[in-house]
Amino acid sequence: MIRTLLAGGVLLFCLDAQAEQGAQAIYARACAACHEGQLPQAPRRGDQAVWAVRMGKGLDVLVENVTRGLNAMPPRGSCMDCTAEDYRAAIRWMAESTPGS
C-alpha cells in the first residue's frame, strides 16, 4: 500500500514537472517573441498586475482570444499545433512566472 502511494506521488510529481516543461517549451517556441517585451501591447510574462486583470476574465476567455486572435496576435498565436490545454498551460505559466526566471 505504501509503495503504491509513493509510486503515485512520484508519478504526479513527474506529470506536473512535465506539464510545466511543456508550458515553458510552448512559451519559448510560440509566445516569447512577443511576450518578452518586443511587442509593447502584448502582456509581458510575469507582469502580475497585468496578468491579474486578464486572468480575472477567466482562462476560457483567454484561450478563446488566443484561438481567434486578438489585436496584433494572429489566430492560434504562433502555435498551430497547440491544443486548448497547451494554451491554458502556457497562459498560466506566463501569468505565474517571474521575469528573468
Secondary structure, 3 states (H helix, E strand, C coil): CHHHHHHHHHHHHHHHHHHHHHHHHHHHHHHHHHHCCCCCCCCCCCCHHHHHHHHCCCHHHHHHHHHHCECCECCCCCCCCCCHHHHHHHHHHHHHCCCCC
